[in-house]
Structure formats: structure tokens, C-alpha cells
Amino acid sequence: AREDVTGAEDLEFAVVGMGRLGGHEMGYGSDADVMFVFRAREGADDARSAAKATEVAERFRALLMQPSSDPPLDIDAGLRPEGKQGPLVRSLASYAAYYARWSAPWEAQALLRARVIAGDDGLAADMTALIDPLRWSGGLRSDDLTQVRRLKARMESERLPRGADPHLNTKLGRGGLSDVEWVAQLFQ
């Protein structure tokens, strides 16, 4: 994808796998949760590099989501800071500023399975060094735990199919796969 974008040689670019992709737990029906990060090379214009990085990310998504003999792979960048309201691609410095100022407890939990899956090695190492203190912070305070519980309850109410019995739903019901996953992440 990067070779398809003129001017992309002025930046470092990496793809961070989140969720099941970052945790190497992909199934046939899984989507690929990702975040995109870039860094302008020395002497390159930051704004131009940001625009080129966005072009690379869009090209990457288009290539992986186009129909082929296999079903298209849904590339979901919704776990990025600010979700779909935020920029598709951020610089490493922008991630650092965001996490230092606005990071929520659920984001640290989401970063537990984050792994750089493609891109420049130096940028990958720097991104990992940035997120490691967030995800391995030593535990949650009680108010953080309350925020995580509220988010989980909201997600379950939004994702549980209409009319489904929460006692019988294997994935989202009480004691289901989602509960096990959340508890395991809280212990981490």
C-alpha cells in the first residue's frame, strides 16, 4: 500500500493490531481491529506526512477489504483514540499527547493485546515503548474499575441481539465469552 502512494517515502508507517488480531486470535469471521501510526522522516513536512500517511492507511484498507475468492477482511479502526471521530492516522507524538492527557481506563485494557503487525521496525519499537506503561500500569483503581464496568454494560446492551436472552447468549450473556475475556484482561 505504501508503494502506491507518491511521497510516502518521507515517513515511517506502522499498523498496530488490536483485539483478536493483536492477540493472534483471529477466526474466519473476525474483523481486523487496527490503529495506524506514522512519523515524518527528518526534514519532511509534518502536515504533508500526515496527509500521505492517511493515503497509505486508506489504500491499505481498500486492498484488504476488496472482494476476492475469500470474503473481504473488514478493517476496523474504531479502537483508535477518539474512535471514529478521531483521525484515521496519528503521529507517534500525537498518540503520546493523547494518552498522556485523555486516555481512559478501557483504552489501557484495549492496549493489552496491541501488537505492531506491519511497518517500520524503529517506529514499531517506539510505539510499543509508548503503550507498554499504559497497559502494564500495575492495576486499576476502584473508580477505573467502575468506568470499565459501565462501558462493558453499555457494550452488552448495544451488541446483544434484540430479543436475545442474556442468560443464554454464549458470547454476550452473563458468564459468556465476553465476561471471561473482560475478567482475564482485568487480571492482566
Disulfide bonds with the S-S distance in Angstrom:
none
